């Protein structure tokens, strides 16, 4: 680590995670939903998400602060060239911060409509199409993908690049399951919205 330093990076990650926890509490009235429901794929994705955000991220932050991140990660990439390392670190930090801000924005817009991924809307839930939902249909999935890819770039770890790839595969399978429930609940309104707004990347995908 050459750009921020291990200690500063670890503290930054913990501060951003604390920020997300605070936003989650203020926006939805709860801290974390620990009991994912739904079919096996939905439960697997939500458990993976909880493990990534609540265990892996703070764990990496603590290891960075303690100075042990590289020594216990056999998949760490020993990249030659300080410019390339610095570029990866800056890119990773930008992705990580952007992901946290996007997730916070989505939570603040969802508020009481928030549920774990793949859950069918409840009778009281409204269809949210404001804030980040004006630009992408699943901003929270985009956010967590940014966070996972950003972390992989920050610490240059093949293991965490693999985590990003697993995340992407899980989410791409989960989205049709979730959208089937949304279409059943909101019918033509959701069909029209889905035709107008991209899935994960504004104007592209």
Secondary structure, DSSP 8 states (H G I E B T S, - for coil): --SS-HHHHHHHHHHHHHHHHHHHHHHHS-S------SSHHHHHHHHHHHHIIIIIHHHHHHHHHHT-TTTT-TTB-----HHHHHHHHHHHHHHHHHHHHHHHHHHHHHGGG---TT----TT-----SGGGGTBTTHHHHHHHHHHHHHHHHHTBHHHHHHHHHHHHHHHHHHHHHHHHHHHHHTHHHHHHHHHSBSSSTTT-
